[in-house]
Amino acid sequence: MNSHYLIAVIMSAIASSMTLILVLSFLKTTSSLNETLNRYYGTQNSEIDTKPFEKFSQSIGENILKQVYGYLNKLKLYDSSIQADLDLVNKNIKEISYQIAKNSIMSFGVSILIYILIQFFKINFNQELLLLLALVVIVGLSILPILELKSEAKKERENSLIIISAYLDLVSLCLSGGMGLEESLTVNTNIGRSVLMSKLSNQFALSNQLNLPLWMAFNNVAEDLNLPILKEIGSIFKISGTEGAKIRNSISRKAQSLREKRLIKEEADANSVTERLFLPSVLLLLGFLVFVGYPAVEKIFTGL
């Protein structure tokens, strides 16, 4: 038992040091740490350099993020790059890195705490099974920020259908009013505040500086944000050229098809929710019938 206590003390010391690194890494600037020390201890002009801790935690998180994404891409679970998902949801890789580091260290610390409690109270528990459960929890919580990032990026890609369809409608309306194609494309990107519109605006400006065709801007944004639908729109502008009536009809039909696609997706989601609620509703009804009918049935059988 002494050896178990020695292992527990060593592992708790490791967990404490890693937790200290995590806490210091989340204090993004030296001033925030100094303000904390001044508030609780009354110290003045405290100069503590937290940059080494920040770099250490950040490098751990970034390496974990890249390695896990690499494995998931090899397994064909994800078809998007790291930067495309981060750009689409307007996040920085440092944010995901800190979340991964935080979840990893917290899950490691909780596992150590559970082990110490088991040894302290002399609970008979299979240590191999405990180690397996700890590894599962640590890995699961470590990749949780990645799964959340992927889920959020997927929702943004679905919502981009509405943004693109509205944008194409505005372009078609401007073309109907006699505005030029280039001006119609560039002006309407300034209306929305989404990442997609910002990317398109920057690409249009870059295309004008380099004298490149405008349809290449759609292809570049499609590759940056992993939005294949933009490549289809770029091909429409490439094939239709700059003829007002022809391209106006093409983009109007494309906007209509995008709205219909989004509507079909929303109807499918609504139907799936209804299907998922069917079984709980049936179980709730059966429980209510048993609750109401059981006393009557019991009286009938006890009265016989």
N, C-alpha and C positions, 0 to 999 in steps of 0.2 A: 504493500500500500504506500510505503514511503516513496518508491519509484514513481508511482502514479501521481503523488502530490508534487514531486519534483518536476515531472513533465507538465503538470497543470500550471505550476508557477512559471516555467519557462515560456509556455505558450501564451499565458496571460500577459507576460512582459512583452512578448512580440506583438500581441494584439494591442496593448496600450501604446507602444511606440508607433505602430501603424495608424492608430486612431489619432495620435498627436499630429502625425504628418498630414492626415486628412483634414483635421481642423485648421491647421495652419495654411494648408493649400487653399482652403475656401475663403480665407481672409485675403482677398485679391490684392490689396495694397498694404504697404507698411503703415500708412496712416490709420487704416481701420483697426489694425492690431494695437497701435499706440492709443487710439481712442478707447478701446476696450480696457487696456491696462490702466489708463488714467481714471476711467469710470469706477473700476472695482478696487483698485489699490492706491489711487491717489498719486501715482508716479507721474513725473513730468519729463518731457523730452526723451521718451523711450525710443531707442533706435534699434529695432530688430529687423533683420533682413529675412524676409520670407520667400525671396525669389528661388533659392535652391529647392525648397519644399514644393513650391508651385510647379517648377520645371519637372521635378521628380514625379509628382502625381500626374501631371499632364502627359508626360512621356509614357507612363504606364497605361493610362486610359487610351491614348492614341494607338499604341501598339495592340492592345486588346481589341479595339474597334476594327483596325485594319485586318488583324488576323481572323477574327470571327467573320467579318464580311467576306474575306477571301475564301474561307471554308464553305460558307453558305453559297457563295457563287459557284464554287466547284461542285457542290451538291445540287445545283440548278434550283435552289430554293429562292434565290433572288436574282433578278435580271437587271437590277439598277446599280449604278455606281454609288459610292459613298457621297461624293460631292454633289451628284444630281439630287439625291434625297435631301441633303442639307440645304442646298440652294433653293429647292422648291418650298420647303417649310421655313425658309429664312432663319436658319440656325447656323451656329458655328460649331466646328468639330470640337472645340474646347469644351463647350457645354455638354456634349455627349460624353466626352472623355471624363469630365468631373463626375457625371452621373454613374458611369461604369466603375470608376475608382471608388466612389462612395458606396455603391451597392456591394461591391466585392469585399471591401474592408468591413462593412457592417455585417454582412453575412458571415464572414470569417470570425469576427468577434463574437457574434451570437453563438456560433458553433462551439467556440472555445468555452463560452460561459455555460452552455448546456453540458459540455463534458466535465467541467469543474463541479457543477451541481450534482451530476450523476456520481462522480467519485466521492464527493463530500457526504452525500446521503447514502452511499453504499448501495446504489440501485443496481440490480443485476440486469445488464443490458448488453446485447451483442455488440462488441466494439467494431467489428467489421461492418455490420449494418449501420451503426452510427456514423462511421466514416463515409459510407456510401451516400447516406442521406445528406451529410454535410456537403459533400462534393456536388450533389444534385442541386442543393439550395444555392450554393455559391455560384455555380455555372448558370443556373436559371436566373438569379438576380443580376448577374453580370451582363447577360444578353438582353435583359428586359428593356433597357433604354434603346437598344437597336430595334427590337420588335416594335416599340412605341414609335420610333422614328419612321419605320417602314409603314406602319398603319396610318400615321399622320400624312405621310407622303402619298399614300394610296388615295386617301380622301381628297387631298389637294388635286391630284390628277383627275379624279372624278368631277370635282368642282370646276376644273379648268374647261370642261365642255361648255358650261354655262358662260364662262368669261369669253371664250373664243367665239361662241355663237353670237353673243351680244356685240362683240367687237366687229365681226363680219357684217352684222346688220347696220352698224354705224358707218362702216366703210361703204356699204352699198347705198345707204342714204346720202352720204356725201357725194358719191359718184352721180347719183340721180340729180343732185343739186348743181352739177356742173363743176365740181372740184376735181382737180387732177388726182391720178392714182397715187403718186408718191406723197402728195400732201394729205390725202385721205388716210393713208396708212400711218403716217407719222403723227398726225394731229390726234387721232383717236387713241393712241397709246398713252397719252398724257391724262386721259380721263380716269382710268382705273389706277388703283394703288397696289395692285397685286404684284408679286414677284415676276409673274409671266409678262405683264405689261411693261414692267421696268426693264426686263431683259430684251424685249422686242424694241423698245425705244432706244436702248444702247446699241443694239445691233443695226438698226436703221441708220443711226448717226454714223456708225463705223462704216457701213456700206456706202453712204454718201461721201465720206472722206476718201475711201479707196476706189470709188467709181465701180462698185460691184452691183450686180442686179439685186433687186429687193427680195426676190424669192429665196436668195441664199441666207438672208437673215432668219427666215423661218426654219431653215434646215439647221442653222447653227444653234438656235434656241432649242430646237427639238433634241439635238444631241446633248446640250448642256443640262436640260431638265428631264430627259428621257420621256418626251412627249411625242410619240409617233404621229399623232394627229396633225401636228404642225408641219411635218414633212408632206402630208397630203395637201395641205393648204398651199405650201410652197410650190408643189407640182402644179396646182391649179393656176397660180400666177405665172408659172414658167410656160405652161402650154397655152394659156389664154392670151398672154402678152399684155399689152397696154390698151387694148380696145375696150372702150367704156361699157358699151351695151353687153358685149359678150362676157366680160369678166364680172360684170354686175350680176348677170343671171347665174353665173357659176357659183359665186360666193353666196348668193341668196339661197340657192338650193343646198349648199353645204351647211349653211347656218340652220336651215330647217331640219336637215338630217341629224345634226348634232343635238338639237332640241328634242327631236323624237327619240334619239338614242338615250339621252338623259332621262326622259320621261319613262321609257321602258325599264331603265335601271331602277328608278324610284318605285315603279309598280312592282317589280320583282322583289325589291327589299320589303315593301309593305306586305306582300303575300307571304314572304318567308317569316316575317314577324307574326303574322296571323297563324301560320302553321306551327310555329314554336309555342304559341300560347294555347294551342288546342289541347295538348295533353295536360298541362296544369289546370285548365278550366274543367276538364273532365274529372280529374282527381278531386278538385274542389267541390264539384257537384256531388260526386260519390260520397265524399266525407260529410257533406251537408245532409244527404239522404240517410246515411248511417246514423248521424247525430239525432236526426228527427225521428227516424223510424225505429231505432233500437228500443227505446222505452216502451213503445206500443207493442212491439213483437215480444218483449220480455213479459209484459203483463198478460199477453194472450197465452203464452206457454206456462206461466206460473199459475194462471187461473184454471188451467185444465186439470 
